[in-house]
Amino acid sequence: MTFDYYFKVLISLLLIAGVLYVFYLLSQRYRKTLFTGDLKISDRVSIDKGVTAVVLEYQGSRYLLGVSDKSFTIINQFPLSTD
């Protein structure tokens, strides 16, 4: 096999990698526009294995949630202040 053959294979692999990278970037942009919503997780603290406290913002309110493997509990609800 000659140097020319290896050069063509290298160029082909680089071209395929470039096309795959462009598809990856486009899919990330599409995913961001597809899955945007009103929910926003402000903070998350792990309390124990499988148990987490989460602060969630949704439609002008802030919720403190206790989340475990099989359930979640709304601990408190606060108005979302703009100060």
N, C-alpha and C positions, 0 to 999 in steps of 0.2 A: 504494500500500500504506500502510496506516495504522500508527500507533504500536501499536495493539492487536495487530496481526498480528506485528510484530517482538517484542513482549513475549511472546506465546505461543510463538514459535519459540525465544526465549532460554530460557524456562522448560522447554520440551521438551528442548533440548540439555543443560541443567543436570541434568535428571532422568535422561537417558540416561547422562551422564557419571557421575552418582552410582551408578547401577546397575552400570555397568562397573567402577567402583572397588571396590564391595562384592564383586563376583565375583573381582576381582584379589586382594583380601585373603583371601577364603575359599580360593582356589586356592593361595596361599602357605602358609596354615596346613595345608591338606591335603597339600601337597608335603613339608612338614617332617615330618609324621607318617608319610607313606608311605616316605620315603627315610631313615629313621633306622636306624643300625646300630652295630656295634661298632668300626668303623674311625674313627680320628681322626688328622688330619694335624696334628702339633705344630709343625713348622717346615719351611720350604722355602727353599733358597738356589739361585739361578741361578749355575751355574759358567761355562757357555759358551752360545753360541746353540744351543738345543735340548737342553741337558744341565742337569739339576737334581739336587741332593742333597735328599732328603726324609726327615724323621723321622716315622715312622708308629707309632701306638699301636694294638695289637690284642690283646685278651684277655690282659691282664696282661704283655705284652711290648712292648718298644720296638724298632723296626727302623730301621736306617739304610739307605736305598735310593739307588742311583744310577739315575736315570731319563733315558733319551734318547728320541728320536722313535720308534724302532722296538723298543726293548727296555728292560728294567730288570734290575738286579743287586742282590741282597741283600748289602750290604757287611758289616754286623754286626748282632747281635741282643743286646739288653740286657734284663735284668728291669726291670719297671716298679716303681720304688721309691715307697713311700708316705710317705717322710720329708719 
